[in-house]
C-alpha cells in the first residue's frame, strides 16, 4: 500500500493546463485555484442562504451570518472608528476568504477521490498569503497618500523623538513598515503549513502502528486521539489566523487614516 | 412635563428594568449551565496577539538583515551591512513589541473606563 508523505498534500497539480509561451505567466487551473474558487463559492452560498429570508427571529444560518458581520464590524470600528466604515466590505471579504480557505483545507479527503482533487489549503502556500498581504499593505499606501498626501510620510517620523535620534528612528520605522507584508504572510502560511504537517504525521502513525501488528497495534488509538485533538486545535488556529490577518489589516489601515503617532 | 409623557417614561423605565432583570437571569442560567465562557474568548485573543508579536519580532530582524545586505552591496560590504541591518531590524522588532504593549495598555484602560461608566449607570 502506498502512503502519502506529509508534504504531498501541498503539491500543486495542474487540473486544466493552459499552454503558455516561454517566459509568459502560466495561467493553468490548478488544485489551488480550485480550492480558492470553492472557498469563494462557499462564502457566496453562505451569505445568499443567510440573507434570502430575513426575519426578526433569525434562522441558524442568518444568526451565524449576523454574528460574523457584527464580529468584523466591531473589529473595524474598534480599530479605525467611524472613518473605517468604507473599508468594512474589504475586511469582511478578506476575513471570510482566509477563514474558509483555512477551514475547508482541514476537511478530510473522501476515499477514492481522483489524484489532484484532494482537499487542499491555498493559504499553506506563501505566494497566496503574500498576495493577500500585499493587497492590504498596498491599500494602506494608496489610502494613506490619497487622504494625507505627503503627510502620510509622518508615519515614519514618530512624534516626541529628539531631532538627533530622528534619522535612526526613520530607518527603524521603514524596516518596521517593510516587514509588515512579510510578517502578515509568513504568520498565516507558517501556521497552516505546520498545522497540516503535524496533522498528517499524527494520522500516519495510526496505520503504521496497526501495520506493525502484535502488541504495538494496540497503541494505534493513541495517535488517533492525538489527531482529533490536533484537528480541534487547527480549527481554532484557522479562525484565529483569519482574525489576526483581518485585525492587522484594520490596524494598518488606521495608520493610513491617522499617520502621525 | 405633560403627565402622559411622564407615565410613558415610567413605563419605559419599567420595561427597561424588566429587560435588564431578564438579561441577568439568562446570564446566570447560562453560567450555571456552563455556557458562559468569557475566559476562553480572552485566551483566544491572547493567542492571536502572541502570534502577532512573535512574528513581527522575528520578521523585522530578517528584513533588517536583508535590507542591510542589499545596502552594503554597492560598497562591497554585504557582511557589515547585514550585521548593521540586523541591529536595526532587532530595534524595529522591539519597537513593534513596545507599540503593541502601548496599544494593549490603552485598550485595557478604555475597557476599565467603560466598565466604570456601566457601573455608574447601574447605580443610577
HADDOCK unambig.tbl for C-alpha pairs under 7 A between the chains (distance, minus, plus):
assign (segid A and resid 172 and name CA) (segid B and resid 88 and name CA) 5.96 0.50 0.50
assign (segid A and resid 172 and name CA) (segid B and resid 89 and name CA) 6.95 0.50 0.50
assign (segid A and resid 172 and name CA) (segid B and resid 91 and name CA) 6.62 0.50 0.50
assign (segid A and resid 172 and name CA) (segid B and resid 92 and name CA) 4.92 0.50 0.50
assign (segid A and resid 173 and name CA) (segid B and resid 92 and name CA) 6.60 0.50 0.50
assign (segid A and resid 175 and name CA) (segid B and resid 60 and name CA) 6.74 0.50 0.50
assign (segid A and resid 175 and name CA) (segid B and resid 63 and name CA) 6.77 0.50 0.50
assign (segid A and resid 175 and name CA) (segid B and resid 64 and name CA) 6.02 0.50 0.50
assign (segid A and resid 175 and name CA) (segid B and resid 89 and name CA) 6.51 0.50 0.50
assign (segid A and resid 175 and name CA) (segid B and resid 92 and name CA) 6.43 0.50 0.50
assign (segid A and resid 176 and name CA) (segid B and resid 60 and name CA) 6.24 0.50 0.50
assign (segid A and resid 176 and name CA) (segid B and resid 92 and name CA) 5.35 0.50 0.50
assign (segid A and resid 179 and name CA) (segid B and resid 59 and name CA) 6.27 0.50 0.50
assign (segid A and resid 179 and name CA) (segid B and resid 60 and name CA) 5.55 0.50 0.50
assign (segid A and resid 179 and name CA) (segid B and resid 63 and name CA) 5.98 0.50 0.50
assign (segid A and resid 183 and name CA) (segid B and resid 55 and name CA) 5.86 0.50 0.50
assign (segid A and resid 183 and name CA) (segid B and resid 56 and name CA) 5.69 0.50 0.50
assign (segid A and resid 183 and name CA) (segid B and resid 59 and name CA) 5.72 0.50 0.50
assign (segid A and resid 187 and name CA) (segid B and resid 55 and name CA) 6.30 0.50 0.50
assign (segid A and resid 240 and name CA) (segid B and resid 48 and name CA) 5.95 0.50 0.50
assign (segid A and resid 244 and name CA) (segid B and resid 48 and name CA) 6.00 0.50 0.50
